Amino acid sequence: MHPIQFGKFREIHLPSSPLRYKGHLLGKEELAADDGEVLHIANKFEARYVLFAQASGQKVARLPEEPVEVSRAVNTYVQYLRDLRERLHKAYFTRTLDQAAAERFVGDVWGKFNLPEVDE
């Protein structure tokens, strides 16, 4: 059985070593891996999409061909992560009544599940 696909996608094979955002170069966004591999991506939304895909353990980033769909997916995921962080912090603070401990516990969860930081 094949998964249902909505729209067209393009695939970007991801390196095994972590990618880092390097900046804007010649009209493209540059991502570089520790092993020296470099990816040139069309815009910042696509760069974040690729970074999020790699952080979630994917070997291939499947980007929607429509740029508006890429930006919508990135913005929705960023909002989800912000809401999740806020709810976790509130739950830990309610139980500990200690801001520092609540933030430390949230940081531990974030690290355990390899969730990306979204504050810019």
Buried (B, 14 or more C-beta within 10 A) or exposed (E): EEEEEEEEBEEBEBBEEBBEBBEEEEEBBBBBBEEEBEBEBEBEBBBBBBBBBBBEEEEEBEBBEEEEBBBEBBEEBBEEBEEBBEEBBEEBBEEEEEEEEBBEBBBEBBEEEEBBEBEE
